[in-house]
Amino acid sequence: MNLSQPNTAVAVIIGHSAIKVWQQTPSDRWQRIFKKTLGYHYVFQVATPHELPQVLGNLPVVPSKIFVVHGSYIVDEVTVRNLSAKPDTVLVNHKTEGRVIAGLFQKISVNNITALWGGSPENLIFSAKKLGISVCEAGDLASNYHAKLRKRYKPYVFDISSTNQRDIEKVMFDGSYKGVTDIITKYVWPPIALPLTRLAAFLRLSPNMVTIIGFIIMLVATWLFYKSYFAWGLVAAWVMTLLDTVDGKLARVTLTSSTLGNVLDHGTDLVHPPFWWWAWWYGVLQTSAYEFNMFNPNYLLGIILIGYIIQRLIEGYFSRVHGMHIHVWRRIDTLFRLITARRNPNLVILTIAIILGFPGWGLAVVGIWTVVSLLFHIVQLLQAIQYKRKNGKLVSWLSQ
């Protein structure tokens, strides 16, 4: 065995199940986690723990850490990532009588790993204590706050052989959803996005493919607004926003997110709304009677576009300075995110305006709501500055 690379981490998947969740077997998912999330170069699949000595003995390097997992279990990515930072710790489903689901080993021998893995659940605590191994459940590893998804987080551990596949998919889908978002994304889209995400996974569509389809539909919506086909444009716009939900969920549940996909998805989300409002403004002026005199149409468009840009700049500044999103600081900030003047709430306003037959007034209401939202953001920012001076670091109410 070559001793020139002593800092190599090795992963071994023991056992296999052919049952698929989100079109992936547990082994497929473990492979993605180890290679993509954790960056492991050596990942092996074996049938029993007794094959460990042979597999590890044939390695060209000396492993500094050995991550062993059960091939018929699905564990959330957050729990696995946290376990990867705790050497000589095993994850179980029940501390008193559960089997070992995953373990990261650094100081004990391969023979002891094999013995611990294949030992009886009743003797697990005794055997682990004797070897100096910590025993934990998922709730002991994963924090109850997921900063990236902006929500309180519930870790999950599933034996795929004894749990309904659809139930597992539903839990994984719910776990991939952002907790702080607009009212449509949070309450309207989930029951529609779940079957669409299942369909996308079944068709082997990548998240980037869904994002590109959404991008094309976004361009169609812009053109329809520009041509004053407001109702059809809204249909296209709502389909695009639904697909914008699907691509992110698909990426998270299948562990297929990419840097390019994140740039394309978030870049599109950031850039396209001003073009929609401009196209709507142009469509109103070209083919519809301008319905009011109290707003100069050019000033109205300027208020909407500048207000949107300033709000996004405030959000970016807040995240950079305080290390968290502006809408997760206090409960009122989270509630206001449901309706703040972003794409989906503005589309609700415009949809109501078209139903009532007043596209111009819809744009005026968007302008008024943009000003109200901007003022709210400015107050948030000033209050945060004052709070930090008096009390120090801001803490999200979701983490308390």
ZIQUICOR-V45356 format. One record per residue. N is the residue number from 1. RES is the residue in one small letter. SS is DSSP state (helix for helix, strand for strand, loop for the rest). D_FIRST is the distance of its C-alpha to the first C-alpha in Angstrom with 1 decimal. Layout:
BEGIN
{{N;RES;SS;D_FIRST} {N;RES;SS;D_FIRST}}
END
This chain:
BEGIN
{{1;m;loop;0.0} {2;n;loop;3.8} {3;l;loop;6.3} {4;s;loop;9.2} {5;q;loop;10.1} {6;p;loop;10.6} {7;n;loop;13.7} {8;t;strand;12.8} {9;a;strand;14.9} {10;v;strand;14.4} {11;a;strand;17.4} {12;v;strand;18.1} {13;i;strand;21.6} {14;i;strand;22.7} {15;g;loop;25.8} {16;h;loop;28.0} {17;s;loop;31.7} {18;a;loop;33.7} {19;i;loop;36.4} {20;k;strand;36.7} {21;v;strand;37.9} {22;w;loop;38.9} {23;q;loop;37.8} {24;q;strand;34.1} {25;t;strand;32.3} {26;p;helix;30.6} {27;s;helix;27.2} {28;d;helix;28.5} {29;r;helix;29.5} {30;w;helix;26.2} {31;q;helix;24.5} {32;r;helix;27.0} {33;i;helix;26.7} {34;f;helix;22.9} {35;k;helix;22.9} {36;k;helix;26.3} {37;t;helix;27.2} {38;l;loop;24.0} {39;g;loop;22.2} {40;y;loop;18.9} {41;h;loop;16.9} {42;y;strand;14.8} {43;v;strand;17.4} {44;f;strand;17.2} {45;q;strand;20.2} {46;v;strand;20.2} {47;a;loop;23.3} {48;t;loop;22.8} {49;p;helix;20.8} {50;h;helix;19.7} {51;e;helix;17.4} {52;l;helix;15.3} {53;p;helix;12.9} {54;q;helix;12.2} {55;v;helix;12.0} {56;l;helix;9.7} {57;g;helix;7.4} {58;n;loop;7.4} {59;l;loop;6.7} {60;p;loop;5.5} {61;v;loop;6.0} {62;v;loop;6.8} {63;p;strand;10.2} {64;s;strand;13.1} {65;k;strand;15.5} {66;i;strand;15.8} {67;f;strand;19.1} {68;v;strand;20.4} {69;v;strand;23.8} {70;h;strand;26.3} {71;g;loop;27.0} {72;s;loop;30.7} {73;y;strand;31.5} {74;i;strand;32.7} {75;v;strand;32.4} {76;d;loop;34.0} {77;e;helix;32.0} {78;v;helix;33.3} {79;t;helix;32.1} {80;v;helix;28.6} {81;r;helix;28.5} {82;n;helix;29.8} {83;l;helix;27.3} {84;s;loop;24.5} {85;a;loop;25.8} {86;k;loop;25.9} {87;p;loop;22.7} {88;d;loop;22.9} {89;t;strand;25.9} {90;v;strand;26.7} {91;l;strand;29.5} {92;v;strand;32.0} {93;n;loop;35.2} {94;h;loop;37.2} {95;k;loop;36.2} {96;t;loop;38.1} {97;e;loop;37.4} {98;g;loop;35.0} {99;r;loop;31.7} {100;v;strand;28.5} {101;i;strand;28.6} {102;a;strand;25.7} {103;g;strand;23.5} {104;l;strand;21.3} {105;f;strand;19.0} {106;q;loop;17.5} {107;k;loop;18.1} {108;i;loop;18.1} {109;s;loop;15.6} {110;v;helix;14.8} {111;n;helix;17.3} {112;n;helix;19.9} {113;i;helix;19.5} {114;t;helix;20.1} {115;a;helix;23.0} {116;l;helix;24.5} {117;w;helix;24.3} {118;g;helix;26.0} {119;g;loop;28.4} {120;s;loop;32.1} {121;p;helix;33.6} {122;e;helix;36.1} {123;n;helix;33.5} {124;l;helix;31.4} {125;i;helix;33.0} {126;f;helix;32.8} {127;s;helix;29.1} {128;a;helix;28.1} {129;k;helix;30.2} {130;k;helix;28.8} {131;l;helix;25.2} {132;g;loop;26.5} {133;i;loop;26.3} {134;s;strand;29.1} {135;v;strand;30.9} {136;c;strand;32.8} {137;e;loop;34.7} {138;a;helix;34.9} {139;g;helix;38.0} {140;d;helix;36.3} {141;l;helix;33.8} {142;a;loop;35.9} {143;s;loop;38.8} {144;n;loop;42.2} {145;y;strand;42.8} {146;h;strand;41.1} {147;a;loop;42.1} {148;k;loop;41.1} {149;l;loop;43.1} {150;r;loop;45.8} {151;k;strand;46.3} {152;r;strand;45.6} {153;y;loop;42.5} {154;k;loop;41.8} {155;p;loop;38.2} {156;y;loop;37.8} {157;v;strand;35.6} {158;f;strand;36.5} {159;d;strand;35.6} {160;i;loop;36.4} {161;s;loop;37.4} {162;s;loop;40.1} {163;t;loop;41.5} {164;n;loop;43.8} {165;q;helix;42.1} {166;r;helix;45.0} {167;d;helix;45.0} {168;i;helix;41.3} {169;e;helix;42.1} {170;k;helix;45.2} {171;v;helix;43.3} {172;m;helix;40.6} {173;f;helix;43.4} {174;d;helix;45.3} {175;g;helix;42.2} {176;s;loop;41.8} {177;y;loop;45.4} {178;k;loop;46.4} {179;g;loop;48.7} {180;v;loop;50.8} {181;t;loop;52.4} {182;d;loop;55.8} {183;i;helix;58.0} {184;i;helix;57.5} {185;t;helix;53.8} {186;k;helix;53.6} {187;y;helix;56.4} {188;v;helix;57.4} {189;w;loop;54.4} {190;p;helix;51.9} {191;p;helix;53.6} {192;i;helix;53.9} {193;a;helix;50.5} {194;l;helix;48.6} {195;p;helix;49.7} {196;l;helix;49.4} {197;t;helix;45.8} {198;r;helix;45.2} {199;l;helix;46.9} {200;a;helix;44.9} {201;a;helix;41.6} {202;f;helix;43.1} {203;l;loop;44.0} {204;r;loop;40.6} {205;l;loop;42.2} {206;s;loop;40.0} {207;p;helix;41.3} {208;n;helix;41.9} {209;m;helix;44.1} {210;v;helix;46.2} {211;t;helix;46.5} {212;i;helix;47.7} {213;i;helix;50.3} {214;g;helix;51.4} {215;f;helix;51.7} {216;i;helix;54.0} {217;i;helix;56.1} {218;m;helix;56.4} {219;l;helix;57.9} {220;v;helix;60.2} {221;a;helix;61.4} {222;t;helix;62.0} {223;w;helix;64.1} {224;l;helix;66.1} {225;f;helix;66.9} {226;y;helix;68.0} {227;k;loop;70.3} {228;s;loop;71.7} {229;y;loop;70.3} {230;f;helix;69.3} {231;a;helix;69.0} {232;w;helix;66.7} {233;g;helix;64.8} {234;l;helix;64.2} {235;v;helix;63.0} {236;a;helix;60.4} {237;a;helix;59.5} {238;w;helix;58.9} {239;v;helix;56.8} {240;m;helix;54.7} {241;t;helix;54.3} {242;l;helix;53.3} {243;l;helix;50.6} {244;d;helix;49.5} {245;t;helix;48.8} {246;v;helix;47.0} {247;d;helix;44.5} {248;g;helix;43.1} {249;k;helix;42.9} {250;l;helix;41.3} {251;a;helix;38.6} {252;r;helix;37.9} {253;v;helix;38.0} {254;t;helix;35.8} {255;l;loop;33.5} {256;t;loop;34.4} {257;s;loop;35.8} {258;s;loop;35.2} {259;t;helix;36.3} {260;l;helix;38.7} {261;g;helix;40.1} {262;n;helix;40.7} {263;v;helix;42.5} {264;l;helix;44.6} {265;d;helix;45.5} {266;h;helix;46.3} {267;g;helix;47.8} {268;t;helix;50.2} {269;d;helix;51.1} {270;l;helix;51.9} {271;v;helix;53.9} {272;h;helix;55.9} {273;p;helix;58.3} {274;p;helix;60.5} {275;f;helix;61.0} {276;w;helix;62.1} {277;w;helix;64.7} {278;w;helix;65.9} {279;a;helix;66.3} {280;w;helix;68.2} {281;w;helix;70.4} {282;y;helix;71.2} {283;g;helix;71.9} {284;v;helix;74.3} {285;l;helix;76.2} {286;q;helix;76.5} {287;t;helix;77.7} {288;s;loop;78.5} {289;a;loop;81.3} {290;y;loop;80.1} {291;e;loop;81.0} {292;f;loop;81.6} {293;n;loop;83.1} {294;m;loop;81.6} {295;f;loop;78.3} {296;n;loop;78.1} {297;p;helix;75.6} {298;n;helix;73.9} {299;y;helix;73.6} {300;l;helix;72.3} {301;l;helix;69.4} {302;g;helix;68.7} {303;i;helix;68.5} {304;i;helix;66.1} {305;l;helix;63.7} {306;i;helix;63.8} {307;g;helix;63.6} {308;y;helix;60.4} {309;i;helix;58.8} {310;i;helix;59.7} {311;q;helix;58.4} {312;r;helix;55.0} {313;l;helix;54.9} {314;i;helix;55.8} {315;e;helix;53.0} {316;g;helix;50.5} {317;y;helix;51.8} {318;f;helix;51.7} {319;s;helix;48.1} {320;r;helix;47.0} {321;v;helix;49.1} {322;h;helix;48.6} {323;g;loop;45.2} {324;m;loop;46.5} {325;h;loop;48.8} {326;i;helix;52.5} {327;h;helix;53.3} {328;v;helix;51.0} {329;w;loop;52.6} {330;r;loop;55.6} {331;r;helix;56.7} {332;i;helix;59.6} {333;d;helix;57.2} {334;t;helix;55.3} {335;l;helix;58.6} {336;f;helix;59.9} {337;r;helix;56.8} {338;l;loop;58.1} {339;i;loop;61.2} {340;t;loop;60.6} {341;a;loop;61.7} {342;r;loop;58.6} {343;r;helix;58.4} {344;n;helix;58.8} {345;p;helix;61.6} {346;n;helix;63.4} {347;l;helix;63.1} {348;v;helix;64.7} {349;i;helix;67.6} {350;l;helix;68.1} {351;t;helix;67.9} {352;i;helix;70.7} {353;a;helix;72.7} {354;i;helix;72.5} {355;i;helix;73.6} {356;l;helix;76.5} {357;g;loop;77.2} {358;f;loop;76.7} {359;p;helix;73.7} {360;g;helix;75.0} {361;w;helix;75.5} {362;g;helix;71.9} {363;l;helix;70.7} {364;a;helix;73.0} {365;v;helix;71.5} {366;v;helix;68.0} {367;g;helix;69.3} {368;i;helix;70.8} {369;w;helix;67.7} {370;t;helix;65.5} {371;v;helix;67.7} {372;v;helix;67.5} {373;s;helix;63.7} {374;l;helix;63.5} {375;l;helix;65.7} {376;f;helix;63.6} {377;h;helix;60.4} {378;i;helix;62.2} {379;v;helix;63.2} {380;q;helix;59.7} {381;l;helix;58.4} {382;l;helix;61.1} {383;q;helix;60.7} {384;a;helix;57.0} {385;i;helix;57.7} {386;q;helix;60.2} {387;y;helix;58.0} {388;k;helix;55.1} {389;r;helix;57.5} {390;k;helix;58.9} {391;n;helix;55.9} {392;g;loop;52.7} {393;k;loop;49.9} {394;l;loop;50.9} {395;v;loop;49.3} {396;s;loop;49.5} {397;w;helix;51.7} {398;l;helix;49.2} {399;s;helix;46.6} {400;q;loop;49.2}}
END
